[in-house]
Amino acid sequence: MILLPKFLFPLTCLSFFTAAVNLVIAALVINVTPILWIAPVAFILTLAFHAIFLLMANSEALDALRLYSAVNITASYILSCLWAGVFTICITVTILFKKGTLRNEGTSKMWILILLCVFAFLQTGAMILVAFVLRKERNRLMYMEKWRWRPGALGSSQWSFGQ
């Protein structure tokens, strides 16, 4: 059973779901321009991140600092930036499609592009929230570790003003 802090598992599931929806929608409009291939790449990276994170969560203790390492937090921030890039590219392609700069194949593709923009924005927000929760939990665990009593430190105080 995976035991994660409050809101982290639902946020991970939400992030995976919106990434999967982005993949499906991007597959419908991938022929508009090749630059939309960034959405499947972002999905693969997001899937790998969530899979590794959930495997680590299943094998580590709840208060293991390794689960909330700086590498995981940095990776989630990088994925947030990647999804923000997907959102920006989707907005740009949608505007160019509406203006007629890109070949126009009817309004059905226009609504699919708008839907892709919406879900890319939601995915960006979900990844930012995952990163914030990971960072908050890491700070909480590091604070607890700072004030933990160490039995071998009887000769010298571990809590001194000099440290």
Salt bridges, closest charged atoms under 4 A:
GLU60 OE2 - ARG66 NH1 2.74
GLU105 OE2 - ARG103 NE 2.82
GLU137 OE2 - ARG140 NH2 2.33
GLU145 OE1 - ARG148 NH1 3.29
GLU145 OE2 - ARG150 NH2 3.50
